[in-house]
């Protein structure tokens, strides 16, 4: 097998953003006013491709960057990195947090306080636990949906079986994408802002 050549060099800790096409994830993007609805983090390279750690349905796992991108609508993806470069020690600390978070069930109710995982919580916790750096923002559904007057509340009432958990804390891919301490490294399409 030949090594995959990307138009940039990636580093451990880089956060990869994609856009999953199913209805739930389209509604996440719409509600949070962001093109991206899924994230993962670079944890290394296997000699052929970069490796990604992610929380996905049904379990958190690792995969290759090429497989991660192939699940995105039109292979759309963006990469962001902390503006302050990570040291080797910081990168090792991030990677050391991954194994205990793998094979955890995905939380389709996006409850940050659950023992289950979801993608943005997975990446947020890696940075918070390993480096005491919060990339992204925890917020309640009230805060999240309150920022978007066009949020489809009927979808979310249906999703939560009649009652939106307004006080539930979550963290979204959008809050990571727009985090001021992350710099854009690459975007695959011009419509990614």
Number of C-alpha atoms within 10 A of each C-alpha: 5 7 10 11 9 10 6 8 9 19 17 21 26 21 26 26 27 24 25 24 14 9 10 15 15 16 17 23 20 17 22 20 18 19 22 28 26 25 31 28 29 25 24 18 15 10 11 12 18 21 22 25 28 28 28 22 15 14 18 23 18 21 17 18 19 15 13 22 19 15 14 18 13 14 16 21 23 21 22 23 21 18 12 9 11 17 9 10 9 16 21 15 17 24 19 13 15 21 12 8 20 17 16 18 17 18 20 15 15 20 19 22 11 12 11 21 29 29 24 28 26 24 27 21 21 24 21 13 13 17 15 10 14 17 24 23 19 17 17 18 19 14 15 20 19 14 13 13 9 11 18 14 14 12 15 19 13 11 14 13 9 11 12 18 15 13 11 16 19 21 25 28 28 23 20 24 26 17 16 12 16 19 16 15 17 17 16 12 12 7 8 13 12
